[in-house]
């Protein structure tokens, strides 16, 4: 029989497993509630209305115990996207917390309220290749695709992070991430449960919540760059927050690049160095800075155990990445099985077993990977140079008049593409010449923005990623 995905749930101890606000469940209580629900789930797939609650966690664990694939749904989902996901995944039931108001698009699907109590026992462990989750991509280039993640991918990723982060049953994780994607759900809920540790979910991120939990026993913090930016803005003046962060064993940032300037501000105030990791829905986690390794701000670290990573040029030839930007390709047991109902897209995403990430990166002599942007939106070909938007964005953020920045390319008759900087001013609005000179001095003249456009705020998605396709 396969090893259990959650050994601590089968053991059923009185240790706290999950806490959301003033509600919590021990491992014994989680096993009983999820085990009872698992026994009553229909065959096929189930959708979960993934609010940041104890109920969502119980529902997902129940389905995983039963070997029933889960389709997490963003509670802020739009009508068209919801209709597409329901038609594509055909769930047999929608699981939701009692009292949750569901949109009309779910009216035709049988509803089951999620219990927090029960008297069930975890069933026999499903096979490692059994689909566990179907997570839909953001759909930036068309309708969202359903990424089928097997149990094998979840266990191998979480076990690789155990080694990289020295993650143990003694750790208590705090975060306020949504529960309908990889970061918040798989890493932030299933990760602690696989380790036999605990998670305290804030409901929604707040500096007060982070301060409270890190001051009362939490050892790890997960966040996205917008969260760490708020921390970086506050640590110089918020003594309680700063003291709480100093107590943490590990601060982890993911889902997008954390600007070097924010790294530096947090370290200067707290002595802590935030570590970054890199993953995708299709691959789960690929690389990370190790807890016992060198911290290099702006780097996503080295490949995790079991993950093969290479950089390739436009012809598909492997490069070392030291002098040239290449596309990241990965392979290993962390990869997804397929795009649901899209064999064409599955085939197109793979190169002889290597997954084409579409992310562009360099790699240094120590094997540390530094992502410079997406192949489709962040690799700018200007004047014969291949330029990554990420390093220009980091340079812009070092200017005192720049609060936020994004860099894109647009067609140029002479250069092929010209570099465009989108700037949210900080305090005062620096003129375009000042911004361009600042970048040229820090990087190189050919990397300076040719156009500077000013915004009140950058468009971002739920994970804090800048939506560059909305710029322009």
C-alpha positions in Angstrom: 0.0 0.0 0.0 1.4 3.5 -0.8 2.7 5.6 2.0 0.0 8.0 3.4 0.1 11.6 2.1 -0.6 12.8 5.6 0.9 10.4 8.2 0.0 12.7 11.1 -3.7 12.6 10.2 -3.6 8.8 10.3 -1.8 8.9 13.7 -4.6 11.2 15.0 -2.8 13.1 17.8 -4.2 16.0 19.9 -1.7 18.4 18.4 -3.2 21.5 16.7 -3.1 21.1 12.9 -5.1 24.1 11.6 -6.1 27.4 13.1 -8.2 30.1 11.3 -8.9 32.9 13.7 -10.5 31.5 16.9 -11.4 28.2 15.3 -9.0 25.2 15.2 -8.7 21.5 14.6 -6.3 19.0 16.1 -5.0 16.2 13.9 -7.5 13.8 15.5 -10.3 16.2 14.9 -9.2 16.8 11.3 -9.0 13.1 10.6 -12.4 12.5 12.0 -14.1 15.3 10.1 -12.3 14.8 6.9 -12.6 11.0 7.2 -16.4 11.2 7.6 -16.8 13.6 4.6 -14.5 11.4 2.5 -16.8 8.4 2.9 -19.7 10.4 1.5 -18.2 12.1 -1.5 -19.5 11.2 -4.9 -17.4 9.5 -7.6 -15.7 11.7 -10.2 -14.5 15.2 -9.2 -15.7 17.7 -6.6 -15.4 21.5 -6.7 -14.5 23.4 -3.5 -15.6 27.0 -3.0 -12.2 27.9 -1.7 -12.7 30.6 0.9 -9.8 31.1 3.3 -11.5 29.0 6.1 -11.1 25.9 8.1 -14.0 24.4 6.0 -12.0 24.7 2.8 -9.0 22.9 4.4 -11.3 20.1 5.6 -12.9 19.6 2.2 -9.7 19.4 0.3 -8.2 17.0 2.8 -11.3 14.8 2.7 -11.2 14.6 -1.1 -7.5 13.8 -1.0 -8.1 11.0 1.6 -10.9 9.6 -0.7 -8.8 9.8 -3.9 -11.3 12.2 -5.4 -9.8 15.0 -7.5 -10.5 18.5 -6.2 -11.2 21.6 -8.4 -10.6 24.7 -6.1 -12.7 27.7 -7.1 -11.7 31.3 -6.5 -14.6 32.9 -4.6 -14.0 36.1 -6.7 -14.3 34.2 -10.0 -16.1 35.8 -12.9 -19.2 34.3 -14.6 -17.5 33.4 -17.8 -14.5 31.8 -16.2 -16.7 29.8 -13.8 -18.8 28.6 -16.7 -15.7 27.4 -18.5 -14.2 25.6 -15.5 -17.5 23.8 -14.7 -18.0 22.7 -18.3 -14.3 21.6 -18.6 -14.0 19.7 -15.3 -17.6 18.5 -14.8 -17.6 18.2 -11.0 -20.3 16.1 -9.4 -20.7 18.3 -6.4 -19.8 21.7 -4.9 -18.4 21.8 -1.4 -18.8 25.0 0.5 -18.8 26.3 4.1 -22.3 26.6 5.6 -23.9 29.9 4.9 -21.6 30.8 2.0 -23.4 32.6 -0.8 -22.7 30.9 -4.1 -23.1 32.5 -7.6 -25.9 31.6 -9.9 -23.5 29.8 -12.1 -23.3 27.0 -9.5 -27.1 26.7 -9.1 -27.2 23.5 -11.2 -24.6 21.7 -9.1 -25.5 19.7 -6.0 -24.2 21.5 -2.9 -22.7 19.9 0.2 -22.0 22.0 3.3 -18.6 21.1 4.8 -18.8 19.8 8.3 -16.1 20.5 10.9 -17.0 17.5 13.0 -17.5 13.8 12.3 -16.6 10.3 13.3 -14.9 8.9 10.3 -11.5 7.3 9.8 -9.1 8.0 6.9 -9.6 5.4 4.1 -6.9 3.3 2.4 -4.3 5.4 0.6 -4.9 5.9 -3.1 -2.2 5.2 -5.7 0.5 7.9 -6.1 -0.5 8.7 -9.7 -4.2 9.3 -8.7 -5.2 12.9 -9.7 -5.3 15.0 -6.5 -6.0 18.5 -7.7 -7.1 20.2 -10.9 -5.9 23.8 -10.7 -6.8 26.2 -13.4 -4.2 28.5 -14.9 -4.7 32.2 -15.1 -5.7 32.1 -18.8 -3.6 35.0 -20.0 -3.4 33.5 -23.5 -6.9 32.0 -23.7 -9.4 30.2 -21.6 -7.8 28.7 -18.4 -6.4 25.2 -18.7 -7.0 22.6 -16.0 -3.6 21.4 -14.7 -4.0 17.8 -13.4 -1.7 17.4 -10.4 -1.2 13.8 -9.2 -0.5 12.9 -5.5 3.1 12.0 -6.5 3.8 15.6 -7.5 2.5 17.0 -4.2 4.4 14.6 -2.0 7.7 14.9 -3.9 7.5 18.7 -3.9 6.7 18.9 -0.2 9.4 16.4 0.7 12.0 18.4 -1.3 11.0 21.5 0.6 11.5 19.6 3.8 15.1 19.2 2.9 15.6 22.7 1.4 13.9 24.6 4.3 14.7 22.1 7.1 10.9 22.0 7.6 9.8 19.9 10.5 6.9 19.0 12.7 8.1 21.6 15.1 7.4 24.4 12.7 4.3 26.6 12.9 3.5 28.4 9.6 1.6 31.7 9.4 0.2 33.1 6.2 -2.8 34.9 4.7 -2.7 33.5 1.2 -5.8 32.5 -0.8 -6.6 28.8 -0.9 -7.4 28.2 -4.6 -3.8 27.9 -5.9 -0.5 26.2 -5.4 1.1 28.7 -3.0 -1.7 29.1 -0.4 -3.3 25.6 -0.6 -0.5 23.1 -1.5 2.4 24.7 0.2 0.5 26.7 2.8 -2.0 24.1 4.0 -0.9 20.7 2.8 2.7 21.4 3.5 2.4 21.7 7.2 0.0 18.8 7.3 2.4 16.5 5.5 5.2 17.5 8.0 2.9 17.0 11.0 3.3 20.7 11.9 0.8 23.4 12.3 -0.6 26.3 10.2 -2.2 29.5 11.5 -4.1 31.2 8.7 -4.8 34.9 9.0 -8.0 34.9 6.9 -6.4 37.8 5.0 -2.9 39.2 5.3 -2.3 42.0 7.8 0.8 43.3 9.5 -1.0 43.0 12.8 -1.7 39.3 12.2 1.9 38.6 11.2 3.2 40.4 14.3 0.8 38.6 16.6 1.5 35.1 15.3 5.3 35.4 15.0 5.3 36.8 18.6 3.4 33.8 19.9 5.1 30.7 18.5 4.9 30.8 14.7 8.2 30.0 13.1 7.7 30.5 9.4 6.0 33.1 7.2 4.8 32.6 3.6 4.0 35.7 1.5 4.0 37.2 -1.9 6.0 40.3 -2.9 3.1 42.8 -2.3 2.9 41.5 1.3 6.7 41.7 1.8 6.6 45.2 0.3 4.2 46.3 3.0 6.5 44.7 5.6 9.5 46.5 4.0 7.6 49.8 4.2 6.8 49.3 7.9 9.8 47.7 9.5 11.8 50.9 10.0 9.1 52.4 12.2 7.0 49.4 13.5 9.1 48.1 16.4 6.7 45.2 17.3 6.6 43.9 13.7 10.4 44.1 13.5 10.9 42.3 16.8 8.4 39.6 15.7 10.2 39.1 12.3 13.5 38.6 14.1 12.0 35.6 16.0 11.0 33.8 12.8 13.1 30.8 11.7 12.3 31.4 8.0 10.6 34.0 5.8 9.7 32.7 2.3 8.5 34.8 -0.6 7.0 33.4 -3.8 4.6 33.7 -6.8 6.6 36.6 -8.3 10.0 38.2 -7.9 10.7 40.1 -4.7 12.4 43.4 -5.6 16.0 43.5 -4.3 15.2 46.9 -2.6 12.6 45.2 -0.4 15.0 42.4 0.4 17.6 45.0 1.6 15.1 47.0 3.7 13.9 43.9 5.5 17.4 42.7 6.2 18.6 46.1 7.4 15.8 46.3 9.9 15.5 42.8 11.1 18.7 40.9 10.2 16.5 38.4 8.4 17.1 37.4 4.8 13.9 36.5 2.9 14.4 33.4 0.8 12.7 33.0 -2.6 11.6 29.9 -4.4 10.4 29.3 -7.9 7.5 27.1 -9.1 4.5 26.9 -11.4 1.1 25.3 -11.3 2.3 22.7 -13.8 5.6 21.9 -12.0 4.9 22.8 -8.4 8.3 23.8 -6.9 11.5 23.7 -9.0 14.1 25.7 -7.1 14.7 27.4 -3.8 17.3 29.2 -1.8 18.2 26.7 0.9 17.8 27.5 4.6 21.4 26.4 5.2 22.7 27.9 2.0 23.9 31.3 0.8 21.2 33.9 0.5 21.4 35.9 -2.7 18.7 38.6 -3.0 17.0 38.4 -6.4 17.8 34.7 -6.9 15.4 31.8 -6.6 18.1 29.5 -5.5 19.1 26.1 -6.8 17.1 23.1 -8.2 15.3 21.1 -5.5 16.1 17.4 -4.9 14.7 15.3 -7.8 14.3 18.3 -10.2 16.4 18.5 -13.3 16.7 22.1 -14.7 18.3 23.4 -17.9 18.4 26.6 -19.8 17.9 26.5 -23.6 18.3 29.1 -26.3 15.8 29.9 -29.1 17.0 26.9 -31.1 16.4 24.6 -28.1 20.1 24.1 -27.5 21.2 23.9 -23.9 23.3 26.8 -22.6 25.0 27.4 -19.2 23.2 30.7 -18.6 26.3 32.6 -17.4 26.6 34.9 -20.3 23.2 34.5 -22.0 19.6 34.4 -21.0 17.8 31.2 -21.7 14.4 29.6 -21.2 14.0 27.4 -18.1 13.0 23.8 -18.8 12.4 21.3 -16.0 11.7 17.6 -15.5 11.1 15.4 -12.5 8.4 13.8 -10.4 7.1 17.2 -9.5 5.5 17.7 -12.9 1.8 17.6 -13.7 0.1 14.7 -15.5 -1.7 16.7 -18.3 -3.9 19.6 -19.1 -7.4 18.3 -18.7 -9.1 17.6 -22.0 -6.2 19.3 -23.8 -3.8 16.7 -25.2 -2.6 19.2 -27.8 -1.6 21.7 -25.1 0.1 18.9 -23.1 2.2 17.8 -26.0 3.1 21.4 -26.9 4.2 22.1 -23.3 6.8 19.3 -23.3 10.1 18.9 -25.1 11.1 15.2 -24.8 9.9 15.1 -21.2 11.2 18.6 -20.3 8.5 21.1 -19.4 8.8 24.4 -21.2 8.2 27.0 -18.5 8.3 30.1 -20.6 10.4 31.8 -17.9 13.8 33.3 -18.9 16.7 33.2 -16.6 20.5 33.2 -16.0 22.5 30.9 -13.8 25.7 31.8 -11.9 28.8 29.7 -11.1 27.2 28.4 -8.0 24.1 27.1 -9.8 21.8 29.8 -8.5 19.0 30.7 -10.9 18.0 34.3 -11.5 14.7 34.8 -13.4 14.6 37.9 -15.7 11.0 37.5 -16.8 8.5 35.7 -19.0 9.5 34.8 -22.5 6.3 36.3 -23.9 6.3 39.6 -22.0 9.6 40.2 -20.2 12.3 39.3 -22.8 12.9 42.5 -24.7 15.0 42.4 -27.9 16.4 45.9 -28.4 19.2 47.0 -30.6 20.6 43.5 -31.0 20.5 42.8 -27.2 18.3 40.4 -25.3 17.3 42.3 -22.2 15.4 40.9 -19.2 12.7 43.2 -17.8 13.4 42.1 -14.2 16.8 43.6 -13.7 15.6 47.0 -15.1 12.6 46.9 -12.7 15.0 46.2 -9.7 17.2 49.2 -10.9 14.1 51.5 -11.1 13.1 50.6 -7.6 16.4 51.9 -6.3 15.4 55.4 -7.4 13.9 57.4 -4.5 11.1 58.7 -6.7 9.9 55.2 -7.7 7.5 53.3 -5.5 6.5 50.6 -8.0 7.8 49.8 -11.5 7.1 47.5 -14.4 9.0 47.2 -17.7 7.7 46.1 -21.1 8.8 46.3 -24.7 7.0 47.9 -27.6 7.8 47.9 -31.3 10.4 50.4 -32.5 11.4 50.8 -36.2 15.1 51.4 -35.4 15.7 49.1 -32.3 13.2 46.4 -33.0 11.7 47.0 -29.5 12.2 49.9 -27.2 12.1 49.6 -23.4 9.1 51.2 -21.7 9.1 51.9 -17.9 5.8 52.1 -16.1 6.3 54.0 -12.9 4.2 54.7 -9.8 5.9 57.7 -8.2 7.0 57.9 -4.6 6.6 61.4 -3.1 7.6 63.2 -6.3 7.5 62.4 -10.0 10.9 62.0 -11.5 11.2 63.1 -15.1 11.8 60.6 -17.9 15.4 61.7 -18.4 16.3 61.3 -14.7 14.8 57.8 -14.7 16.6 56.7 -17.9 20.0 58.1 -16.6 19.5 56.3 -13.3 19.1 52.9 -15.1 21.9 53.6 -17.5 24.3 54.3 -14.6 23.4 51.2 -12.7 23.2 48.7 -15.6 24.2 49.8 -19.1 23.2 52.5 -21.6 21.3 50.0 -23.8 19.1 49.0 -20.9 17.8 52.5 -20.2 14.0 53.1 -20.8 13.3 55.0 -23.9 9.8 55.8 -22.7 8.5 56.4 -19.2 4.8 56.3 -18.4 3.3 57.1 -15.0 0.5 55.4 -13.2 -1.3 55.7 -9.8 -1.0 51.9 -9.4 0.1 48.8 -11.3 -2.5 46.3 -12.3 -2.1 43.1 -10.2 -3.9 39.8 -9.9 -4.9 38.1 -6.6 -1.4 36.8 -6.1 0.2 40.2 -6.5 1.7 39.5 -9.9 1.8 42.5 -12.2 -0.5 41.9 -15.2 1.7 43.3 -17.9 -0.8 42.4 -20.7 -3.1 45.1 -19.1 -0.4 47.8 -19.7 -0.3 49.6 -23.0 
